[in-house]
């Protein structure tokens, strides 16, 4: 019903719009973690090494959190898992703000990590649940844009609130989590537990269909997409982490990184309506991905030769336009790969690319800039993107061909172990 209504009005279903709005509200407070290390040092007397270790523990916990979020979303339901994650984040944020000593703050930071990614897989799976395959790229891109808009407001709030003390940042972040949870609770329908059924292939030689009981880790197509996603996530995280370091190494104010990233967000928001132009809207996924990575390569190559703040703005607009072309496409492909009942777990495994990038990016950024300079780092990122401009389209074409073969097989079916019900082996839809 939601899909039909969205078709009539030429947009995405209401659930997607509500979810995007809720996540934008949540993102307004998503600035506190940037200041976690500083707060542990200034307010609780931790050494830089100790604060860094606690932040690293938080990062490790988020990896487990995303996998747990995928499992709970398919077992307990989308909305219930989202609410659990948001309320858990709020409680942990309050715990950090009120921590009387470093030990309590460290425990709360780990608990925050365990709750931090719970809502990502169910949010992404909910979009897949209520959209048709050809809507999903636009729907996931809408969510990405909403998060970017929230980030713009987050910087302004952080600047105002942070002057009263770093602990208050965590209080505001907790409030944004609860506000998001309230919107989700009131405006999104409840989703129950999905049935667990084992799918048995009927034809020898067909790729086994996985069900809610199957393991995403045994799907080579998903693992290939996750590997490609890790490269993109690494480049994106390097931009976020290395930009202030790069500015400082070139004698510029590292705080100007905020202006550069604001340029990226403004570009994303301003150009996004252009994707409605028929010529761009009809671009095949592989072509759009190739163009997107090529634009990112050009923009990051521009970073390598820019030596002033003004010189960084045009390259930023270019790579941001490339990021817009890529936005949402990988999630749509992964959602299509998932068999019935396993969408959230597939998206959770794919999302580990961001956890991996979060661990690798700080190490690479500091080592490369410290040893070889900013130009070497940005050149390396440009080369990675140029390579992906060829590799990602080839991967997507291969997955599309495989899906078409499975979908066109005349008697490719599977039977449920729990009964006589029959359904076709999963296809790209």
N, C-alpha and C positions, 0 to 999 in steps of 0.2 A: 504493500500500500504506500509506504513512504517513497519507494523508488518510483512508483507510478506518478505520485503527486509531484515529485521533483522533476520528472520528465515533462509534465504539463507546464511547469513554471520555468523550465529551462535552467534549473540550477541543481544544487545538491540537496539531499534530504534534510529536513529540519534538524534531525539528530546531529548531523555533521556540523551545522551552523552553531547549534547550542554548544557542542563539544569544543569547537574552535573558540567561541566566546569565553567559555569557562577556562580553557587553557591560557588564553590571553590574560585573564584576571589573575590566574595563578602565576604567570610569568612576571607580573608586576612586582612580585616579591622575590623573584629568583636571582637576587644579587648577593645574598648573604654569604654564600659559599665562596665567593671571590675573596671575602674578607675573613674566612675561617682561620687561616694561618696567622694573619695579623692579629686577630682578636685573641687567639690562644697565647700569643707572645705578649701583647700589650696588657690585656686584662688579667691573665692568669699566670704570667711569668714564665711561660715555656720557652725553651731555647728554640732557635730556628730549626735545628735538626729534629727535635721532638715534635714541634708543630707540623713539620713536613711529614714525619712518620704517621702522625694521627690522620692527616689529610690523605695519605696513601691508603691507610686502613679503610677510610671512608670510600675511596675509589674501588677497592677490592670488594667491599660490601655491596656496592651498586651492581656489580656483575652478577652476584648471587641474587640480588633483588629482581633484576630483569627476568632471569629464568623462573624465579618463583612467581612473578607476575603473570608470565605466560601460562604456567601450570594452573594457578588459581582462576585465571580468566576463563579457561576451558572447563574447569571443575565447578567453581562457585558462581560464575556469571560475570559479565563485564562490569556492570555498575557497582556491584558489591566489592569487587576487587579495586576499582578506582577509588571508592570511598575509603576502603581500608588503607590504601597507600597514602591518600591525602591527609587523613586524620593521624596516621602514624607519623608522617612528616611534621605535622603541626606540633604534636606532642614532643618529638625529639628536638625541634627547633626551640621550643620553650625551655626544654631541659638544658640546652646549650646556653641560652641567654641567662638562665638562673643558676648555672653551675657554680658552686662555691669553691671548687678546686679543679685542678687539671684532670684528675682521675675521672670525676663525674662528667666533665666535658668530653673526655675521650670516649667514654661508654656511650654517651648520647650521640656523638658523631658517628660511631659505628651503627647504632640503632637507626640514625637518620639514613645512612647508606642502605641499610636493609629495607627501608620503606621507600626510598627515593625513586626507584624505577618501577615500583609495583604498578603504577597507573599507565605506563607507556604501552606495554603489550595489549591490555584490554582497550585502551583508547584507539589504537591502530586497528585492532580486530573489530571493534564496533563500527568503524568506518567501512571495513570490508563487508560486514554483515548487512548494512543498509544501502549499499551502492551496487550498481551493475559494473562489470569489469571496465567498460569504457568511461565510467564516471570516476574511477578511483584515483587516477593520477591528479585530476582537478581537485578532488576532495582532500587528498593528502597534501597537495600544494597549499590549499586553503588553511589547513592546520599549521603548516610551516610559516605562512605569512602572518597568521595570528600570533604565533610565538615571537616572530620578529618585531611586530608592533608592540607586544608586551615588553620586549627587551628595551625598546626606546624609552618607554615610561619608567622602566626599572632603574635606568641610569639616573634619571632626574630624582626619583624617590630616594635612591641610595645617597646621592649628594646632599639632599636635604636632611634625611634622617640620621645619616652617619655623623653629622656634626654634633649630635646629642649623645653619642656613644655607640660603639660598635655592637654592643649587646642588643640595642634597639632594632638593628637590622634583622636579627633573627626573630624578634617579636612580630615585626611587620611581615616577614616571610611566612610565619605561622598563620597570621591573619589571612594572608592571600590564599594559603592552602585551604583554610576553612571556608572562605568565600567561594572558592572553586568547588569544594565539596557540596556546599549548599545548592549551588546552581545545578550540579549534576544530580543531586538527590531530588530536587523539585521539578526539573525540566526534562530529564531523560527517563525513559521507561525502564523498569526493572528487567533484568535478564537472568533467567534461571540457569541451573546447571545443565550443560550439554550432555547428551547421552554418550556413554562409552561403548563403542561397538568395534569389533575386530573385522576388518574387511579381508576376504580371502579371494585372491585372483582365480578366475575360472580358466584362463588360457595360459598354458606353459609358454614362457618366453616374454610375456607381457611384464612391464615393470610393476612390481607389487604396489598396490594402493595402500597407503598408510591411513590409519584412522586416529581417533582420539587416543587409542592405546599405542600407536606407533611412535617411533623416535625420529624427530627431525634430523638428528645427527647421522642417520643412515641415508639421507637424501643428498646425493652428490650435486644436484642442481642447486639446492639451498646452500650448500657449503661453498659452491662456486660464487653465488651471489653474495654471500657473506664475506668472502675474500675480497671481492671487488668493492663491496661497501666499506671494508676496513681501509682500503686505500683512500677512498673519498673522505671518510671520517678523519683519517690521519692528516690529510691536507687541510681540511677545515679546522681541526683543532690546532694545527701548527699556525694557521693564520691568527687565531685568537690568542694563542700563548706567545708566539714569537714576535708579533707586531710591536708590543711595547719594548721588548728587548732589542729589536731591530732599530727602533727609533732612538733608543738610548745609545746604542753602539754608534749611531751616526750623528750623535750630538744634538738630537732633538728631544723635546719633552715627551717622555713615555706616556704621559696622560693624554697626549693628542691622539692616542690610539682610539679613544672614545669617539672623537670626531670622525676618524676614518671609518669605524664600524657603523656610525650613524649614517654615513654616506652609503654604505652597503645596504642598510635597511631601507633608506629612502628610495634607493634604486629598485630594490625588490618590490616595494609597495607601488611605486609609480609605473613600473613597466608591466606589472602583473596583468592589468586589463588588456594589454596587447596580445596576450595568449588567447583571447577570444576571437582575434582576427582569423577568419576561416583558413587562410594559408598556413598560419602557425598552429591552429587548433588541429589541423589534419596531418601534422608532421608525424610520421611513424616514430615509435619509441626509440628504436636504434639510431635514427637520424638525429632526433632531438638530443639524445645522450652524447652522440659524437660531437655535435655543435656545442653543447654545453661544456664539455670537458675542454674543447679547443679554445673557447672563450676564457675559461679559467686559466689555461696555460698562457694565453696572451697577457691576461691581467697580472699574473704572478711573475711573468718575465719582466713586466713593467716595474714591479716592486724591486727587482734585482738591479735596475739602473736608476731608480728614483733616489734623489738625495735631498729632497725637500718635502715638506708636508703637502704643498700644492701639487707636487709631482706624483704623490700617491693617490690623489683623488680620482683621476681618470682611470688608472688601472683598477682601482677598487670598483668603480662602476662597471667595468668590463667583466671582472670575474664574478661580480654579483649577478649580472645578467646571465652569465653561464650557469650559475647556481640555480637561477630561476628555471631555466630549461630542464635542469636535472630534478628539480623539486618534485617529490611525490612518486616519481616513476619507479624507483627501485622497490618501494613499499608495495606498489600496485602489482609488480611482478611477483614478489614474494607471497602476497596474499593469494594470487592466482595459483601458485605452486602448492599451497597448503591443501591437504585433503579435508573432507568434512570433519568438523570437530577439533581441528588442530591449528586453526588460523593463528590464535594468540601465541601458541608455542613456536610456530614457525617465525612469527614476527619477533618473538623474544630472542631466538637464536640469532636472527639477522641483526638485531639491535646490539648484540655483543660486540659488533664492530666498533661501536662508539666507546664501549668500556675499554677495549684494547687500545684504541687511539688515545684515550685519555691517559692511559699509563705511558704510552710510548712518546707522545708529543713533547712533554716537558723535558725528557731526557735528550731527544734529538735536537730540540730547539736550543738548549743551553750548550750542548756539546758542539754542534755545528757552528753556531754563531761565535762561541768562544774560541774555537780553533781555526775556522776558515772565514768567518765574517758573514754578515747578513746576505750579501749577494749570492754566496754559495748555497745558502738555505733556500732562497727564493728560486734560484735556478733549478735546484733539485726538485722543488715542488712543481715547477712548470714542466719539467721533464716527465714527472709522474702523471700529470694531467694530460700531457700530449700522448703518452702511452695509453692511458685510459680512453682517450678519444677514439682509439682504434679497437682496444680490447673489449670495452663494455658493449659497444654495438654488436660485435661478433658474438659475445656471450648471449645477448638478448635474442639475436636471430636464431641461434642454436636452440634456445629454450622454446622459442615460438614454433620452430619446425617440429620439435619433439611433441609439443602440446597438440599441434594440428594432426600429427600422426595418430596419437592416442585418441583424439576426439573423432577421427574419421574411421577408426577400426570398427567394422560392422558388428562384431560380437565381443568386443572388449567389455566385459562386465565383471562385477564382483558380487559376492553374496555375503550377507551378514551372518556371522557365526551364531548370533542369538536368534535367528529366525530365517524365514524364507524370502524376506524382502530383498529385491534386487535393485541396483542402481549402477549407472555407468562409472567406469574408472575415471578419476578426476581429469579434467581438461584445463585449458587456460582460463576458463570461466569459473 
